Amino acid sequence: MANKAMSFESAIERLEEIVRKLESGDASLDESIKLYSEGVELVGKCNKKLDDTELKIKLLTIDPDGEASESDFN
């Protein structure tokens, strides 16, 4: 299964490998099921990372008076 310490980029690369393997049709049914499960886990990890990152992004806006303000990214 997916390594919990895996970086976002490594998770995406592994997902690409899984997709290629599944699309090739070379995997047995059991291996395909394992790959699919790993892929689902990796997609969840990537989505969580993206959601967490989005929460951290702030927008810096400058009003007409030149005052800067920070707001959450929507």
Residue pairs with C-beta under 8 A, 6 or more apart in sequence:
1 37
1 38
1 41
2 11
2 14
2 38
2 41
2 42
2 45
4 45
6 14
6 42
6 45
8 46
8 49
8 50
11 42
11 45
11 46
11 49
12 46
14 38
14 42
15 39
15 42
15 43
15 46
18 35
18 36
18 38
18 39
18 42
19 39
21 27
21 35
22 32
22 35
22 36
22 39
27 35
54 73
55 72
57 73
58 70
58 71
58 72
58 73
59 70
59 71
59 72
59 73
60 68
60 69
60 70
61 68
61 69
61 70
61 71
62 68
62 69
63 69
